[in-house]
Amino acid sequence: LNNQIKEYPKKVILFCEIPPPEGGETPFVPSFRVTERMIEEFPEEVKKMEEKGLKYSFTAPSNSDRTSMRGRGWEDAFGTSDPKEAEK
C-alpha cells in the first residue's frame, strides 16, 4: 500500500486489451518483490539501469483527495504545509 493512501481501494479495475489464447492471470505483487526478482534474474540489466540512473518519481498533490487514486496529499502525509520541511 502506497504511504500516500491511508486505506485500500474499494474497487480495483483491470483491463486487458488482448486476452491470452488460454489461461492468463494478473498478479498483485509488492514492488520490492519485483525488484528482488529482477536482481536475481536480470542482474546485468539492473546494473545498467543503476549506472544510467533510472529514476521513478511520483508527484503528490498538496491536498488530500479521497476521490483520487493518489489519495493523501503531501501536506497531510508529512504533517506540514511547508515544502522545504516536507523535503527534509
Secondary structure as a PSIPRED ss2 file (coil, helix, strand):
# PSIPRED VFORMAT (PSIPRED V4.0)

   1 L C   1.000  0.000  0.000
   2 N C   1.000  0.000  0.000
   3 N C   1.000  0.000  0.000
   4 Q C   1.000  0.000  0.000
   5 I C   1.000  0.000  0.000
   6 K C   1.000  0.000  0.000
   7 E C   1.000  0.000  0.000
   8 Y C   1.000  0.000  0.000
   9 P C   1.000  0.000  0.000
  10 K C   1.000  0.000  0.000
  11 K C   1.000  0.000  0.000
  12 V C   1.000  0.000  0.000
  13 I C   1.000  0.000  0.000
  14 L C   1.000  0.000  0.000
  15 F C   1.000  0.000  0.000
  16 C C   1.000  0.000  0.000
  17 E C   1.000  0.000  0.000
  18 I C   1.000  0.000  0.000
  19 P C   1.000  0.000  0.000
  20 P C   1.000  0.000  0.000
  21 P C   1.000  0.000  0.000
  22 E C   1.000  0.000  0.000
  23 G C   1.000  0.000  0.000
  24 G C   1.000  0.000  0.000
  25 E C   1.000  0.000  0.000
  26 T C   1.000  0.000  0.000
  27 P C   1.000  0.000  0.000
  28 F C   1.000  0.000  0.000
  29 V C   1.000  0.000  0.000
  30 P C   1.000  0.000  0.000
  31 S H   0.000  1.000  0.000
  32 F H   0.000  1.000  0.000
  33 R H   0.000  1.000  0.000
  34 V H   0.000  1.000  0.000
  35 T H   0.000  1.000  0.000
  36 E H   0.000  1.000  0.000
  37 R H   0.000  1.000  0.000
  38 M H   0.000  1.000  0.000
  39 I H   0.000  1.000  0.000
  40 E H   0.000  1.000  0.000
  41 E H   0.000  1.000  0.000
  42 F C   1.000  0.000  0.000
  43 P H   0.000  1.000  0.000
  44 E H   0.000  1.000  0.000
  45 E H   0.000  1.000  0.000
  46 V H   0.000  1.000  0.000
  47 K H   0.000  1.000  0.000
  48 K H   0.000  1.000  0.000
  49 M H   0.000  1.000  0.000
  50 E H   0.000  1.000  0.000
  51 E H   0.000  1.000  0.000
  52 K H   0.000  1.000  0.000
  53 G C   1.000  0.000  0.000
  54 L C   1.000  0.000  0.000
  55 K C   1.000  0.000  0.000
  56 Y C   1.000  0.000  0.000
  57 S C   1.000  0.000  0.000
  58 F C   1.000  0.000  0.000
  59 T C   1.000  0.000  0.000
  60 A C   1.000  0.000  0.000
  61 P C   1.000  0.000  0.000
  62 S C   1.000  0.000  0.000
  63 N C   1.000  0.000  0.000
  64 S C   1.000  0.000  0.000
  65 D E   0.000  0.000  1.000
  66 R C   1.000  0.000  0.000
  67 T C   1.000  0.000  0.000
  68 S C   1.000  0.000  0.000
  69 M C   1.000  0.000  0.000
  70 R C   1.000  0.000  0.000
  71 G E   0.000  0.000  1.000
  72 R C   1.000  0.000  0.000
  73 G C   1.000  0.000  0.000
  74 W H   0.000  1.000  0.000
  75 E H   0.000  1.000  0.000
  76 D H   0.000  1.000  0.000
  77 A H   0.000  1.000  0.000
  78 F H   0.000  1.000  0.000
  79 G C   1.000  0.000  0.000
  80 T C   1.000  0.000  0.000
  81 S C   1.000  0.000  0.000
  82 D C   1.000  0.000  0.000
  83 P H   0.000  1.000  0.000
  84 K H   0.000  1.000  0.000
  85 E H   0.000  1.000  0.000
  86 A H   0.000  1.000  0.000
  87 E H   0.000  1.000  0.000
  88 K C   1.000  0.000  0.000
